[in-house]
Amino acid sequence: MELFYHPLSRYSQKVLIALYEKQANFYPRIIELSDPFSRKEFCQVYPPGKVPLLKTRSGDLIPESSIIIEYIDHEFSTGTRLLPREHKIALDTRLQDRLIDNDFSNILFELEHQKIESKEKNQIRIKHLENNITRFLQYLNTQLEDKHWLCGDSLTLADCALFPCLYCAQDHFKLFEFDNLDRYWHQAQLRGAFQQVKEEVELVKIEVLSGRRPIP
């Protein structure tokens, strides 16, 4: 298998965590979308030009992080089962995954854009985005009141989605103010799969700051 991705993409990080949890072998193909040559080369493989993208052993192309994770969870019996067998928990896992992507990751992306990239910062918009994320953090804190991981006793697809968001959110929000979420975040950081992804992310950040790698 080949994974086309970028280490600083949260959706790529989500898939990487899942692959490491499944102990799945894959060939990493880092795509620098800010580089015209790299983008053009990737678009010849996959015209929409979005990462992450998984190329299976049979040559099929699978886009979208959640779909990629469902595929590898079905293909590999090793490691952590990311989609629970029990139907009710599996539905909750898919629900939490969707909520995290739509109501956390995407809003966090816009907040980062407003704070860092936008020349004219819209303070009203920034405050609105911060309030939305704070409400979602409160929701997560309630969800975790009687659960070890987000959907129960075992790590799932939903946790793969949440780890990268919390890693970025800790720079903007005081996660320690949410007791259950703070406990969850501390145990998440001890997870081997997350530590592997974090190491790659931090190395790439150093390369970007030093000018050795283009800003994605």
PyMOL commands that set and color helices and strands:
alter all, ss='L'
color gray80, all
select helices_A, chain A and resi 10-21+36-45+65-75+87-117+123-143+157-169+175-177+179-188+192-210
alter helices_A, ss='H'
color red, helices_A
select strands_A, chain A and resi 2-5+27-30+53-55+61-63
alter strands_A, ss='S'
color yellow, strands_A
deselect
rebuild
show_as cartoon
